[in-house]
């Protein structure tokens, strides 16, 4: 009887979205470290006129990652929108399964590049294949849509942060292991073969689980999906429905906040991966894995922050707290010269991942369930399109300031974050007058 119950429990767990998130993120953590070290190795002998060897290597690496990430953002736009429409028409697994096929093919191509010593530019083709499958722009809204539709509007922020927590925990485990696994040799093929082989196997298992076992049966929300509430009422009473025009303004302000914050975070993280490979840090594969794990650990601390503060502050205050956390940490990163200083700067980013899932939660409450996936995907696509501007901008600024102040881009990211705090502050101020008349009437 006990083995039978245990078997049923295991099958029930495998039919949920959580194993999909864990397997996919473990595979991503391994392949990200491999790609980072592969780019460093292939750009080691790059030379540019009037540039030192280290500056030439940094320029070659940043140019590669700029083109690679632009492809990752541009190509998935149309496929992701089509997958989102299919998901809202009842095919909820489609926006998850299709990108997982792209993830698997991307890992296979990266493995082939390492094994057969193909040019690094082959990864551009892998990025195109990945993008045609919908990419992260389809996968993550698909996951978030399942989380949103299986929760009430009141608990939606908490549920979405639990998804982020699981995602971050898997990232920490995978990143900690990736640096050590990269150094393991496979015959005479060199470093990274074992690491990428495990990554391919994990993503294959993830795809099989999502196709064969994943069950989509969201619990209907106990609250109206078209509720206009943006900020929780401190009195516990549901506020009256806001005018349609007021909702539109608030949604525009929320999107503006997401775009500015996304640009600051995306631009800074784009450069940080290359920044740690140059002097004075000059990280090895193991240190790169530890650094990536520190970044994934922020998922856990952000989740704790939501759990602790969500009952005493509004969602807008949570967003501001997270943005302030990132702005302070990334500003300190401008002056990092040692590994210990790096981890100190990252420790200031404890709540940096709170804003995005909270913004998604607020937006998901403004639309019916039938268009929730499309709305979240539109936001994700807007974030992707903004990358077409901020990625080249941050890359070129970093290259121009490399000799006199390499950390200038981090100061710039901190300034953009502070600018992004203005729209969400306006949302908070505009929502306060709505609650006071409600209390007076109740009294």
PLY file of the C-alpha trace (Angstrom):
ply
format ascii 1.0
element vertex 443
property float x
property float y
property float z
element edge 442
property int vertex1
property int vertex2
end_header
0.00 0.00 0.00
2.76 2.44 0.93
4.76 1.99 -2.35
1.54 2.47 -4.30
0.71 5.72 -2.48
4.28 6.92 -2.96
4.08 6.17 -6.67
0.80 8.06 -7.03
2.26 11.01 -5.15
5.32 11.07 -7.42
3.15 10.98 -10.55
0.99 13.78 -9.15
4.08 15.93 -8.60
5.42 15.21 -12.09
2.12 16.35 -13.59
2.61 19.84 -12.14
4.53 22.78 -13.61
7.20 22.77 -10.88
9.32 19.90 -12.31
9.29 21.66 -15.69
10.66 24.84 -14.13
13.37 23.00 -12.18
14.63 20.84 -15.04
14.67 23.71 -17.52
16.49 26.09 -15.18
19.07 23.48 -14.20
19.84 22.94 -17.88
20.01 26.70 -18.49
22.37 27.31 -15.57
24.80 24.71 -16.92
24.71 25.95 -20.51
25.02 29.63 -19.52
28.32 29.02 -17.74
29.56 26.96 -20.68
28.70 29.70 -23.18
30.34 32.37 -21.04
33.60 30.43 -20.78
33.47 29.41 -24.46
33.21 33.05 -25.51
36.16 33.95 -23.30
38.27 31.17 -24.82
37.38 31.98 -28.44
37.97 35.72 -28.01
41.26 35.30 -26.18
43.40 36.15 -29.24
41.21 38.90 -30.66
43.12 42.00 -31.78
41.88 45.49 -32.65
43.96 48.50 -33.72
44.79 50.92 -30.91
43.47 48.53 -28.25
45.37 46.50 -25.68
45.02 42.69 -25.72
42.60 42.74 -22.78
40.53 45.57 -24.27
40.43 43.69 -27.59
39.17 40.57 -25.83
36.50 42.57 -24.01
35.38 44.23 -27.25
35.16 40.90 -29.08
33.17 39.32 -26.25
30.78 42.25 -25.87
30.22 42.39 -29.64
29.40 38.67 -29.69
26.99 38.83 -26.76
25.39 41.99 -28.16
24.58 40.31 -31.48
23.64 37.03 -29.82
21.24 38.66 -27.35
19.72 40.91 -30.00
18.85 37.80 -32.01
17.39 36.19 -28.89
15.12 39.22 -28.42
14.12 39.99 -31.99
13.40 36.59 -33.54
10.93 35.26 -30.90
8.53 38.21 -31.11
6.07 36.88 -33.72
6.31 33.19 -32.69
5.73 34.10 -29.04
2.62 36.13 -29.87
1.23 33.26 -31.96
1.93 30.78 -29.17
0.26 33.09 -26.64
-2.89 33.27 -28.78
-2.90 29.50 -29.02
-2.52 29.27 -25.26
-5.47 31.62 -24.65
-7.61 29.51 -26.97
-7.17 26.47 -24.78
-3.75 25.08 -25.72
-2.13 26.10 -22.45
0.82 23.72 -22.86
1.74 25.05 -26.30
3.60 28.20 -25.10
5.63 25.93 -22.80
6.36 22.89 -24.96
7.42 24.76 -28.11
10.11 26.90 -26.37
11.41 23.82 -24.56
12.12 22.31 -27.99
14.11 25.44 -28.80
16.03 25.20 -25.52
16.97 21.61 -26.30
18.16 22.42 -29.84
20.19 25.38 -28.55
22.02 23.14 -26.04
22.69 20.57 -28.76
24.15 23.23 -31.07
26.35 24.58 -28.26
27.58 21.05 -27.57
28.43 20.58 -31.27
30.33 23.88 -31.31
32.49 22.71 -28.41
33.02 19.12 -29.62
33.84 19.94 -33.25
35.46 23.32 -32.47
33.10 25.16 -34.80
33.28 28.96 -35.08
31.61 30.85 -32.27
29.35 32.55 -34.82
27.49 29.24 -35.26
25.71 30.16 -32.03
23.94 32.92 -33.96
22.18 30.17 -35.90
21.34 28.44 -32.64
19.84 31.68 -31.36
17.65 31.89 -34.49
16.41 28.32 -34.01
15.70 29.06 -30.36
13.88 32.27 -31.26
11.64 30.58 -33.83
10.37 28.30 -31.06
9.13 31.30 -29.09
12.04 31.48 -26.67
11.82 32.80 -23.14
9.29 35.38 -24.31
6.77 32.57 -24.84
7.93 30.14 -22.15
7.91 32.42 -19.12
4.52 34.08 -19.79
3.14 30.57 -20.37
4.41 29.48 -16.96
3.19 32.69 -15.31
-0.22 32.33 -16.97
-0.69 28.88 -15.43
0.35 30.32 -12.07
-2.00 33.31 -12.43
-5.02 31.26 -13.49
-4.56 28.80 -10.63
-4.68 31.53 -7.97
-6.97 34.29 -6.75
-6.19 37.93 -7.44
-5.38 38.43 -3.75
-2.72 35.71 -3.65
-1.41 36.18 -7.18
1.74 38.09 -6.22
2.63 35.40 -3.68
2.02 32.56 -6.16
4.10 34.23 -8.86
6.91 34.85 -6.41
6.82 31.15 -5.47
7.42 30.37 -9.13
10.33 32.82 -9.11
11.61 31.16 -5.90
11.65 27.73 -7.48
13.28 29.14 -10.60
15.97 30.83 -8.51
16.64 27.79 -6.32
17.23 25.63 -9.37
19.50 28.35 -10.74
21.58 28.41 -7.56
22.06 24.63 -7.57
22.86 24.51 -11.27
25.25 27.45 -11.17
27.17 26.11 -8.15
27.68 22.81 -9.95
28.39 24.28 -13.38
31.82 25.72 -12.63
33.11 22.43 -11.24
31.52 20.35 -14.01
33.06 22.61 -16.67
36.56 21.61 -15.51
35.83 17.88 -15.94
37.49 16.49 -19.04
35.84 14.05 -21.43
38.57 11.99 -23.14
40.65 14.49 -25.12
37.80 16.79 -26.13
38.50 19.38 -23.47
36.52 21.25 -20.85
32.78 21.66 -20.97
31.76 18.43 -22.70
30.39 16.72 -19.59
28.70 19.96 -18.53
26.88 20.40 -21.85
25.98 16.72 -22.10
24.22 16.91 -18.74
22.51 20.13 -19.86
21.17 18.40 -22.99
19.90 15.43 -20.95
18.14 17.71 -18.44
16.41 19.66 -21.19
15.40 16.43 -22.94
13.82 15.15 -19.70
12.10 18.50 -19.27
10.61 18.32 -22.76
9.40 14.75 -22.24
7.82 15.66 -18.89
5.98 18.64 -20.39
4.69 16.62 -23.36
3.74 13.39 -21.60
2.97 14.26 -17.98
2.26 17.97 -17.57
-1.41 18.53 -16.79
-3.09 21.89 -17.25
-6.15 22.19 -15.06
-6.11 25.68 -13.51
-8.35 26.31 -10.53
-10.86 29.07 -11.33
-10.24 32.34 -9.58
-12.44 33.11 -6.61
-12.43 36.79 -7.53
-13.53 38.51 -10.75
-10.73 38.49 -13.30
-11.57 41.98 -14.53
-11.19 43.63 -11.14
-9.74 47.09 -11.39
-7.82 47.00 -8.11
-4.15 47.86 -8.43
-3.20 48.30 -4.79
-4.46 46.30 -1.82
-6.79 48.08 0.55
-5.29 48.32 4.03
-8.74 48.03 5.59
-9.36 44.63 3.97
-12.40 45.98 2.07
-12.51 45.67 -1.69
-12.35 49.16 -3.17
-15.03 50.26 -5.62
-14.41 49.77 -9.31
-12.26 52.52 -10.77
-13.22 54.37 -13.96
-11.94 52.82 -17.20
-9.81 55.85 -17.99
-8.07 55.64 -14.63
-7.24 52.01 -15.24
-5.71 52.78 -18.61
-3.47 55.43 -17.11
-2.33 53.10 -14.35
-1.59 50.31 -16.81
0.49 52.68 -18.96
2.43 53.78 -15.88
3.05 50.17 -14.86
4.33 49.30 -18.34
6.60 52.37 -18.29
8.01 51.23 -14.95
8.61 47.73 -16.32
10.36 49.05 -19.44
12.69 51.39 -17.56
13.52 48.83 -14.90
13.95 46.08 -17.49
16.36 48.28 -19.44
18.42 49.02 -16.34
18.60 45.39 -15.22
19.09 43.95 -18.69
21.78 46.44 -19.66
23.72 45.98 -16.44
23.55 42.17 -16.48
24.58 42.16 -20.14
27.88 43.83 -19.21
28.35 42.11 -15.83
28.92 38.71 -17.48
31.90 40.16 -19.36
33.05 42.54 -16.61
33.92 39.71 -14.21
36.19 38.04 -16.79
38.56 41.01 -17.09
41.15 42.33 -14.68
41.18 42.91 -11.78
38.64 40.10 -11.19
39.68 37.69 -13.99
37.32 34.93 -12.86
37.79 31.23 -13.62
34.95 28.86 -14.55
34.38 27.93 -10.90
34.15 31.58 -9.87
31.79 32.27 -12.76
29.53 29.50 -11.47
29.60 30.94 -7.96
28.83 34.41 -9.32
25.86 33.10 -11.29
24.67 31.29 -8.17
24.82 34.59 -6.25
22.58 36.10 -8.91
20.13 33.21 -8.67
20.13 33.49 -4.87
18.39 36.85 -5.26
15.28 34.91 -6.33
15.16 33.40 -2.84
15.77 36.64 -0.95
13.20 38.45 -3.09
10.64 35.76 -2.29
11.34 36.15 1.43
10.94 39.91 1.02
7.51 39.49 -0.54
6.40 37.07 2.16
7.56 39.41 4.95
6.42 42.78 3.62
3.34 42.07 1.48
0.95 42.18 4.46
2.09 45.57 5.68
2.85 47.49 2.46
1.15 47.87 -0.90
2.30 46.26 -4.13
3.56 49.65 -5.31
5.71 49.94 -2.19
7.10 46.45 -2.82
8.06 47.49 -6.35
9.77 50.64 -5.10
11.65 48.66 -2.45
12.93 46.23 -5.05
13.99 48.99 -7.44
15.83 50.80 -4.65
17.61 47.56 -3.76
18.84 47.12 -7.33
19.81 50.78 -7.76
22.01 50.76 -4.65
23.67 47.44 -5.42
24.42 48.15 -9.06
25.79 51.60 -8.19
28.21 49.99 -5.75
29.17 47.54 -8.53
30.66 50.51 -10.41
33.57 50.55 -7.98
34.14 46.79 -7.53
37.79 45.78 -7.75
37.87 42.49 -5.82
35.69 39.38 -5.63
34.68 40.17 -2.05
33.49 43.62 -3.17
31.48 41.94 -5.93
29.58 39.78 -3.45
29.04 42.78 -1.19
27.49 44.66 -4.10
25.28 41.68 -4.95
24.15 41.46 -1.33
22.58 44.90 -1.74
20.40 43.44 -4.52
18.49 41.25 -2.06
15.06 42.39 -3.28
15.92 43.28 -6.88
13.61 40.63 -8.38
10.46 41.75 -6.59
9.37 44.44 -9.11
8.81 42.38 -12.30
6.56 39.58 -10.95
4.64 42.15 -8.92
4.06 44.30 -12.01
2.93 41.19 -13.91
0.57 40.37 -11.06
-0.99 43.82 -11.17
-1.41 43.69 -14.94
-2.93 40.20 -14.86
-5.67 41.50 -12.56
-6.81 44.00 -15.19
-7.79 41.47 -17.87
-10.10 38.44 -18.07
-8.65 34.94 -18.00
-9.24 34.55 -21.74
-6.62 37.22 -22.54
-4.28 36.88 -19.55
-1.61 34.99 -21.48
-1.69 37.43 -24.38
-1.39 40.43 -22.06
1.62 39.02 -20.23
3.20 38.08 -23.55
2.68 41.62 -24.90
4.51 42.93 -21.85
7.29 40.41 -22.39
7.54 41.39 -26.06
7.72 45.07 -25.11
10.61 44.21 -22.80
12.26 42.28 -25.63
11.87 45.16 -28.10
13.34 47.61 -25.63
16.40 45.37 -25.58
17.02 46.29 -29.20
17.83 49.78 -27.95
19.46 49.33 -24.56
21.70 46.35 -25.40
23.68 48.17 -28.14
23.65 51.37 -26.06
25.10 49.74 -22.93
27.58 47.73 -25.00
28.96 50.73 -26.87
29.09 52.86 -23.72
31.02 50.09 -21.95
33.49 49.84 -24.83
34.01 53.61 -24.90
34.51 53.90 -21.12
36.55 50.70 -20.68
39.86 52.52 -20.26
38.90 55.30 -17.86
35.85 53.97 -15.90
34.70 50.38 -16.72
31.90 50.61 -14.14
30.24 53.64 -15.70
27.48 51.50 -17.24
26.49 50.34 -13.75
26.15 53.94 -12.59
24.01 54.58 -15.67
21.83 51.55 -14.85
21.34 52.87 -11.32
20.23 56.26 -12.71
17.73 54.64 -15.10
16.30 52.64 -12.18
15.75 55.81 -10.16
14.01 57.32 -13.19
11.77 54.24 -13.39
10.64 54.80 -9.81
8.72 57.90 -10.89
5.82 56.18 -12.77
5.12 53.63 -10.04
5.23 56.43 -7.45
2.53 58.22 -9.46
0.43 55.04 -9.44
0.75 54.87 -5.68
-0.21 58.53 -5.20
-3.20 58.31 -7.56
-4.53 55.25 -5.76
-4.45 56.64 -2.22
-7.47 58.96 -2.54
-9.56 55.97 -3.64
-9.32 54.27 -0.24
-10.15 57.09 2.15
-13.78 57.69 0.97
-14.38 53.96 1.21
-13.50 53.90 4.89
-15.65 56.95 5.63
-18.64 55.39 3.90
-18.13 52.14 5.78
-18.02 53.98 9.07
0 1
1 2
2 3
3 4
4 5
5 6
6 7
7 8
8 9
9 10
10 11
11 12
12 13
13 14
14 15
15 16
16 17
17 18
18 19
19 20
20 21
21 22
22 23
23 24
24 25
25 26
26 27
27 28
28 29
29 30
30 31
31 32
32 33
33 34
34 35
35 36
36 37
37 38
38 39
39 40
40 41
41 42
42 43
43 44
44 45
45 46
46 47
47 48
48 49
49 50
50 51
51 52
52 53
53 54
54 55
55 56
56 57
57 58
58 59
59 60
60 61
61 62
62 63
63 64
64 65
65 66
66 67
67 68
68 69
69 70
70 71
71 72
72 73
73 74
74 75
75 76
76 77
77 78
78 79
79 80
80 81
81 82
82 83
83 84
84 85
85 86
86 87
87 88
88 89
89 90
90 91
91 92
92 93
93 94
94 95
95 96
96 97
97 98
98 99
99 100
100 101
101 102
102 103
103 104
104 105
105 106
106 107
107 108
108 109
109 110
110 111
111 112
112 113
113 114
114 115
115 116
116 117
117 118
118 119
119 120
120 121
121 122
122 123
123 124
124 125
125 126
126 127
127 128
128 129
129 130
130 131
131 132
132 133
133 134
134 135
135 136
136 137
137 138
138 139
139 140
140 141
141 142
142 143
143 144
144 145
145 146
146 147
147 148
148 149
149 150
150 151
151 152
152 153
153 154
154 155
155 156
156 157
157 158
158 159
159 160
160 161
161 162
162 163
163 164
164 165
165 166
166 167
167 168
168 169
169 170
170 171
171 172
172 173
173 174
174 175
175 176
176 177
177 178
178 179
179 180
180 181
181 182
182 183
183 184
184 185
185 186
186 187
187 188
188 189
189 190
190 191
191 192
192 193
193 194
194 195
195 196
196 197
197 198
198 199
199 200
200 201
201 202
202 203
203 204
204 205
205 206
206 207
207 208
208 209
209 210
210 211
211 212
212 213
213 214
214 215
215 216
216 217
217 218
218 219
219 220
220 221
221 222
222 223
223 224
224 225
225 226
226 227
227 228
228 229
229 230
230 231
231 232
232 233
233 234
234 235
235 236
236 237
237 238
238 239
239 240
240 241
241 242
242 243
243 244
244 245
245 246
246 247
247 248
248 249
249 250
250 251
251 252
252 253
253 254
254 255
255 256
256 257
257 258
258 259
259 260
260 261
261 262
262 263
263 264
264 265
265 266
266 267
267 268
268 269
269 270
270 271
271 272
272 273
273 274
274 275
275 276
276 277
277 278
278 279
279 280
280 281
281 282
282 283
283 284
284 285
285 286
286 287
287 288
288 289
289 290
290 291
291 292
292 293
293 294
294 295
295 296
296 297
297 298
298 299
299 300
300 301
301 302
302 303
303 304
304 305
305 306
306 307
307 308
308 309
309 310
310 311
311 312
312 313
313 314
314 315
315 316
316 317
317 318
318 319
319 320
320 321
321 322
322 323
323 324
324 325
325 326
326 327
327 328
328 329
329 330
330 331
331 332
332 333
333 334
334 335
335 336
336 337
337 338
338 339
339 340
340 341
341 342
342 343
343 344
344 345
345 346
346 347
347 348
348 349
349 350
350 351
351 352
352 353
353 354
354 355
355 356
356 357
357 358
358 359
359 360
360 361
361 362
362 363
363 364
364 365
365 366
366 367
367 368
368 369
369 370
370 371
371 372
372 373
373 374
374 375
375 376
376 377
377 378
378 379
379 380
380 381
381 382
382 383
383 384
384 385
385 386
386 387
387 388
388 389
389 390
390 391
391 392
392 393
393 394
394 395
395 396
396 397
397 398
398 399
399 400
400 401
401 402
402 403
403 404
404 405
405 406
406 407
407 408
408 409
409 410
410 411
411 412
412 413
413 414
414 415
415 416
416 417
417 418
418 419
419 420
420 421
421 422
422 423
423 424
424 425
425 426
426 427
427 428
428 429
429 430
430 431
431 432
432 433
433 434
434 435
435 436
436 437
437 438
438 439
439 440
440 441
441 442
